[in-house]
């Protein structure tokens, strides 16, 4: 999935104005994904030409470990489960309408 996303970014950038810098920004698990895209970019021969910055905000460095720890704390686990359910319902309503 990471490689597919990287290829999609390359395709989207082809349509962008050549003078416009590209920023990849992610929060939480998106921050983790941003870091992995940045690593792939640094190792790739096919660079994202206009990539200016990759910004990871509160990335989950070890997502599995973070999930296990959150589930062990009742209040935090309950909070994230509630937020996750709200997010799923919101997306369902957006995409089913």
C-alpha positions as CSV (number, residue, x, y, z in Angstrom):
1,X,0.0,0.0,0.0
2,X,2.9,2.4,0.7
3,X,4.3,2.0,-2.8
4,X,0.9,2.5,-4.3
5,X,0.4,5.7,-2.4
6,X,3.9,6.9,-3.4
7,X,3.1,6.2,-7.1
8,X,-0.3,8.0,-6.7
9,X,1.6,11.1,-5.3
10,X,3.9,11.0,-8.3
11,X,0.9,11.0,-10.6
12,X,-0.9,13.8,-8.8
13,X,2.3,16.0,-8.8
14,X,2.5,15.7,-12.6
15,X,-0.7,17.8,-12.8
16,X,0.5,20.4,-10.3
17,X,2.0,23.7,-11.4
18,X,5.7,23.1,-11.6
19,X,6.4,26.1,-9.4
20,X,4.2,25.0,-6.5
21,X,6.0,23.2,-3.6
22,X,4.5,19.9,-2.4
23,X,4.1,19.2,1.3
24,X,3.0,15.9,2.8
25,X,1.5,16.3,6.3
26,X,0.1,13.7,8.6
27,X,-1.2,13.5,12.1
28,X,-1.1,10.4,14.4
29,X,-1.2,7.3,12.2
30,X,-1.1,9.7,9.2
31,X,2.1,11.1,10.7
32,X,3.5,7.5,10.8
33,X,2.5,7.1,7.1
34,X,4.1,10.5,6.3
35,X,7.4,9.3,7.8
36,X,7.3,6.1,5.8
37,X,6.6,8.1,2.6
38,X,9.6,10.3,3.4
39,X,11.8,7.3,3.9
40,X,10.6,5.8,0.6
41,X,11.2,9.1,-1.2
42,X,14.8,9.2,0.2
43,X,15.5,5.7,-1.1
44,X,13.7,6.0,-4.5
45,X,15.3,6.8,-7.8
46,X,11.9,8.3,-8.9
47,X,11.8,11.3,-6.7
48,X,8.7,13.5,-6.0
49,X,10.3,16.5,-7.8
50,X,8.6,19.4,-6.0
51,X,8.6,17.8,-2.5
52,X,9.5,20.6,-0.1
53,X,8.8,19.1,3.3
54,X,7.3,16.1,5.0
55,X,5.7,17.0,8.4
56,X,4.7,14.4,10.9
57,X,2.6,15.6,13.8
58,X,2.4,13.3,16.8
59,X,3.2,10.2,14.7
60,X,2.6,6.8,16.2
61,X,6.2,5.5,16.0
62,X,5.2,2.0,16.9
63,X,1.4,1.8,16.0
64,X,0.9,-1.8,17.4
65,X,2.6,-0.9,20.7
66,X,0.6,2.4,20.9
67,X,-2.7,0.6,20.3
68,X,-2.0,-2.1,22.9
69,X,-1.0,0.6,25.5
70,X,-4.1,2.7,24.8
71,X,-6.4,-0.4,25.1
72,X,-4.9,-1.2,28.5
73,X,-5.9,2.3,29.9
74,X,-9.7,2.3,30.4
75,X,-10.3,6.0,30.0
76,X,-8.0,6.5,27.0
77,X,-9.3,3.3,25.4
78,X,-12.9,4.4,25.9
79,X,-12.1,7.8,24.5
80,X,-10.4,6.5,21.3
81,X,-13.1,3.9,20.7
82,X,-15.8,6.6,20.9
83,X,-13.8,8.9,18.5
84,X,-13.2,6.0,16.1
85,X,-16.9,5.1,16.0
86,X,-17.8,8.7,15.4
87,X,-15.3,8.9,12.5
88,X,-16.7,5.7,11.0
89,X,-20.3,7.0,11.2
90,X,-19.3,10.3,9.8
91,X,-17.5,8.7,6.8
92,X,-20.4,6.4,6.2
93,X,-22.8,9.3,6.1
94,X,-20.6,11.2,3.7
95,X,-20.0,8.3,1.3
96,X,-23.5,6.9,1.4
97,X,-25.3,10.1,0.6
